């Protein structure tokens, strides 16, 4: 398995204008949360553990100044695409309209803290056939929350609720949404209906709370949540000659050795040069760690693939196998440059 260096980390900070703090970096504004940048708080340690069922992360922060600093700690989940939801299944709870989709829990210096949740909508970038899948959604599009709310669209990944809202609009309103870039239309005529359009936005859930970092001191922050990665039937070819496999190869750094491993584990399902299995696709928003002062002092990632017979692929340098199902990477003075994508492949029978 080849590991290329594209790992990064997922906790961000924005600043509220509080006395004796570094003002002017954003925070809780009249229009919602905004990310900022601080030179006052350093992330000294990051310990991230990811499995198919759970994500746990422990941070050590240090206030580098002689004053208390208060800001808004923000943790965003990866965007949930409405168009993909209409054509496939995400691993969402039975009630996707519930505010907390993942049972998020935050702990500061050993004590639970109350966490607020907000949702925004971001526009999906146009799909380009010749771009690797890893780059297609590398940067979330512009915030279109206000525009969607003007049309009565709910901020939810509940497809049924979105469809109800679309069916409540008339043809003129739907055409206006198309012209605003919010919908893709499959009908150029005047009798446009909800059956003729596709949503072009994704929902981003953001967990946040106001936090004071004591002057010159260390603060330990942890959080955990249920991992609900999308997945389903996985089809592969070794060597991967089919052009449509190039996106998967790029997104998860599937090299020749990993490709052979997938083919071997799924050999019982081979038909006409293709093998079939199950897959889970885990995303983790990492670049928001760049909101803190300087690089991460010590970053450690542990990934548990769940079963010794499963195949794991991701892009990272210096990965070591630490157990039958676990892999670990540790870096010093680490600056995130992109987000994390993990692929786990299993035979159909398991």
Residue pairs with C-beta under 8 A, 6 or more apart in sequence:
1 255
1 257
1 258
1 261
1 312
1 313
1 319
2 253
2 255
2 257
2 258
3 253
3 314
3 315
3 316
3 317
3 318
3 319
3 329
4 253
4 315
4 316
4 317
5 315
5 316
5 317
6 253
6 315
6 316
6 337
6 338
6 340
7 286
7 299
7 301
7 314
7 315
7 316
7 317
7 329
7 331
7 336
7 338
7 340
8 286
8 287
8 289
8 336
8 337
8 338
8 339
8 340
9 43
9 46
9 48
9 286
9 287
9 288
9 289
9 296
9 299
9 334
9 336
10 48
10 57
10 75
10 76
10 284
10 285
10 286
10 288
10 289
10 339
10 340
11 43
11 46
11 57
11 59
11 73
11 74
11 75
11 221
11 223
11 288
11 289
12 35
12 73
12 74
12 75
12 76
12 288
12 289
12 291
13 35
13 36
13 38
13 41
13 71
13 72
13 73
13 74
13 291
13 292
14 25
14 26
14 27
14 28
14 33
14 34
14 35
14 36
14 71
14 72
14 74
14 291
15 21
15 22
15 23
15 24
15 25
15 26
15 27
15 36
15 38
15 71
15 72
16 27
16 28
16 70
16 71
16 72
16 210
17 23
17 24
17 27
18 70
18 71
20 67
20 68
21 40
21 67
21 68
21 69
21 70
21 71
22 38
22 39
22 40
22 69
25 36
25 37
25 38
25 71
26 34
26 35
26 36
27 33
27 34
27 36
27 71
27 72
28 72
28 210
31 146
32 118
32 120
32 145
33 72
33 74
33 118
33 206
33 208
35 74
35 288
35 291
36 71
36 291
37 290
37 291
38 69
38 71
38 291
38 292
38 293
39 64
39 293
40 63
40 64
40 65
40 69
40 213
40 293
41 61
41 62
41 63
41 64
41 69
41 71
41 213
41 292
41 293
42 61
42 62
42 64
42 292
42 293
42 294
42 297
43 59
43 60
43 61
43 289
43 292
43 293
43 296
43 297
44 60
44 61
44 62
44 218
44 296
44 297
44 298
45 58
45 59
45 60
45 296
45 297
45 298
45 299
46 57
46 58
46 59
46 289
46 296
46 298
46 299
46 300
47 57
47 58
47 59
47 300
47 302
48 55
48 56
48 57
48 284
48 299
48 300
48 301
48 302
49 55
49 56
49 57
49 301
49 302
49 304
50 227
50 282
50 284
50 301
50 302
50 303
50 304
50 340
50 342
51 227
51 303
51 304
51 306
52 227
52 229
52 280
52 282
52 304
52 305
52 306
52 344
53 226
53 227
53 306
54 224
54 225
54 226
54 227
55 224
55 225
55 227
55 284
56 222
56 223
56 224
57 222
57 223
57 224
58 220
58 221
58 222
59 220
59 221
59 222
60 218
60 219
60 220
61 213
61 218
61 219
61 220
61 221
61 292
62 217
62 218
62 219
63 69
63 213
63 214
63 215
63 216
63 217
63 219
64 216
64 293
65 215
65 216
66 215
66 216
67 215
68 212
68 213
68 214
68 215
69 212
69 213
69 215
70 210
70 211
70 212
70 213
71 210
71 211
71 213
72 208
72 209
72 210
72 211
73 208
73 209
73 210
73 211
73 221
74 206
74 207
74 208
74 288
75 104
75 106
75 206
75 207
75 208
75 223
75 288
76 204
76 205
76 206
76 207
76 285
76 288
77 101
77 102
77 204
77 205
77 206
77 207
77 285
78 204
78 283
78 284
78 285
78 339
79 122
79 124
79 137
79 140
79 202
79 203
79 204
80 90
80 92
80 157
80 202
80 203
80 204
80 205
81 124
81 137
81 202
82 157
82 159
82 162
82 199
82 200
82 201
82 202
82 203
83 124
83 184
83 198
83 199
83 200
84 90
85 157
85 159
86 159
86 198
86 199
88 230
88 232
89 230
89 232
90 157
90 228
90 230
91 228
91 229
91 230
91 231
92 101
92 157
92 228
93 101
93 228
95 158
96 156
96 157
96 158
96 159
97 154
97 156
97 158
97 161
99 117
99 119
100 117
101 157
101 205
101 228
102 225
102 226
102 227
102 228
103 225
103 226
104 115
104 117
104 207
104 223
104 224
104 225
105 112
105 115
105 223
105 224
105 225
106 112
106 113
106 115
106 207
106 209
106 221
106 222
106 223
107 113
107 221
107 222
107 223
108 211
108 219
108 220
108 221
108 222
109 219
109 220
110 220
113 209
113 211
114 209
115 207
115 208
115 209
116 207
116 208
116 209
117 205
117 206
117 207
117 208
118 205
118 206
118 208
119 155
119 156
119 203
119 204
119 205
119 206
120 143
120 145
120 155
120 203
120 204
120 206
121 143
121 144
121 145
121 148
121 153
121 155
121 201
121 202
121 203
121 204
122 140
122 141
122 142
122 143
122 144
122 201
122 202
122 204
123 141
123 142
123 144
123 181
123 182
123 200
123 201
123 202
124 137
124 141
124 200
124 201
124 202
125 136
125 137
125 139
125 141
127 136
128 136
132 246
132 247
132 250
132 251
133 247
133 248
133 250
133 251
134 247
134 250
134 251
134 252
134 315
134 341
135 250
136 247
137 202
138 338
138 339
140 202
140 204
141 202
144 182
144 201
145 155
147 180
147 182
148 155
148 182
148 201
149 155
151 165
151 169
151 173
151 176
151 177
151 182
152 165
152 168
152 169
153 162
153 165
153 166
154 161
154 162
154 165
155 203
156 162
156 203
157 203
162 199
163 194
166 174
166 194
166 197
166 199
167 193
167 194
169 177
169 194
171 190
171 191
171 192
171 193
174 183
174 185
174 192
174 193
174 194
174 196
174 197
175 185
175 192
177 183
177 197
178 184
178 185
178 192
178 197
181 200
182 199
182 200
182 201
183 197
183 198
183 199
183 200
184 197
184 198
184 200
185 192
185 196
185 197
186 196
186 197
186 198
187 193
187 196
187 197
207 223
211 219
211 221
213 219
227 282
229 280
229 281
229 282
229 283
230 280
230 281
231 278
231 279
231 280
231 281
232 278
232 279
233 276
233 277
233 278
233 279
234 276
234 277
234 278
234 279
234 345
235 274
235 275
235 276
236 245
236 259
236 262
236 263
236 266
236 274
236 275
236 276
236 277
236 345
237 245
237 263
237 273
237 274
237 275
238 259
238 260
238 262
238 263
238 275
239 256
239 259
240 246
240 248
240 249
240 254
240 259
248 254
248 343
251 341
251 343
252 313
252 314
252 315
252 341
252 342
252 343
253 313
253 314
253 315
254 262
254 313
254 343
258 311
258 313
261 311
262 275
262 277
262 311
262 345
263 270
263 275
265 277
265 309
265 310
265 311
265 345
265 346
265 347
266 275
266 276
266 277
266 345
266 347
266 348
267 275
268 347
268 348
268 349
269 275
269 276
269 277
269 347
269 348
276 348
277 345
277 346
277 347
277 348
278 345
278 346
278 347
278 348
279 343
279 344
279 345
279 346
280 343
280 344
281 341
281 342
281 343
282 340
282 341
282 342
282 343
282 344
283 339
283 340
283 341
283 342
284 339
284 340
284 342
285 339
286 336
286 338
286 339
286 340
287 336
287 337
287 338
287 339
289 296
289 336
290 335
290 336
295 333
295 334
295 335
296 331
296 333
296 334
296 335
296 336
297 332
297 333
298 330
298 331
298 332
298 334
299 330
299 331
299 332
299 334
300 328
300 329
300 330
300 331
301 316
301 328
301 329
301 330
301 340
302 322
302 326
302 327
302 328
303 312
303 314
303 326
303 327
303 328
303 342
304 325
304 326
305 311
305 312
305 325
305 326
305 327
305 344
306 325
306 344
306 346
307 325
307 346
307 350
308 324
308 325
309 346
309 347
309 350
310 325
310 344
310 345
310 346
311 344
311 345
311 346
312 327
312 342
312 343
312 344
313 342
313 343
313 345
314 340
314 341
314 342
314 343
315 341
316 329
317 329
317 331
318 329
318 330
318 331
319 327
319 328
319 329
320 327
320 328
320 329
321 327
322 328
